[in-house]
Amino acid sequence: MTDTAARTGFPAALRPGDKIRFVSPASACDRGEIESAAELIRGWGFQVDFGEHAFGKLNYLAGTDAQRLADFNGALRDPEVRAIFATTGGKGSYRIADQLDFAAARMDPKFVVGFSDITILQMALWANGVGGAVHGAMQGNDRDTAASSGTASLKDILLGSRSSVLAAREDEGTFGLTTTGTACGPLVGGNLDMVATAAGWALPKLDGCILLLEAVGMYLGQVDRQLNMLRKAGHFSGVAGIALGQFTDFKPSGSWTINDLLREHLTPLAVPLLGGLPLGHGTDARCILMGGPTLLNADRGELRVLDPDQA
């Protein structure tokens, strides 16, 4: 287990009546979708409010960097807020990831729910001793509300479920990349584009970690550049295992597929690879708690989040 993992703080379970705040640290959101999600959460027994600029819009961003940062840091500092939900991903979180109030976050850890562009905020927090990120989102389908195959739903995670099992699916494109073996360590990462963007300034050391990777809508050459940079710069050194989520909207280049490219870069790491995980931008994507002890079992085709007290 890494030094960071040993000192990482996690949020307390939410209780009925606790407050959840929606903020927009990246792109502008669809207000109707977010208000519908807020109603669902109120039905779970929680209060919901919104950052001052949650529904802002400035070009492709939800407001200026200062506005988006103020909303996120305001939620980190507010003792009444027990979980922070990103309204959407898109673009822009990387512009503010180094300016989060890490001291406030360490003193009062909170769940930070989001994926895609939000990955870089979650990694920056983990690198600064704050766990409790939830890879997942509220929009699009039932990824956050339904439990299947032993997977804890978002509601279960917020209420304190620290253990769950996520089974690989044969119909997911990366399923065929699964190798053999097991690995245990903190689960970190998420969107590949953000993992690469964070390298050198917001990417935590990955020694002993299970690295989650997923991506959407890029050219094979973009993925090739990102994986080359991460591998040749040594960022994959010491990784215990690789968990592969959904790589969606990728077109082959000649006979070369996204799986061919991933295999070329990841197999030489000589660590267990588990593909086919329903995590990312695809159909029926799930939520998963990040940063805590996690067992990757490629032989059984499952990613098991462990209760820290029993790990």
Secondary structure, 3 states (H helix, E strand, C coil): CCHHHHCCECCCCCCCCCEEEEECCCCCCCHHHHHHHHHHHHHCCCEEEECCCCCCCECCECCCHHHHHHHHHHHHHCCCEEEEEECCCCCCHHHCHHHCCHHHHHHCCCEEEECHHHHHHHHHHHHCCECCEEECCCCCCCCCCCCCCCCCCHHHHHCCCCCEEEECCCCCHHHHHCCCCEEEEEEEEEEHHHHHHHCCCCCCCCCCCEEEEEEECCCHHHHHHHHHHHHHCCCCCCCCEEEEEEEECCCCECCECHHHHHHHHHHHHCCCEECCCCCCCCCCCCCEECCCEEEEECCCCEEEECCCCCC
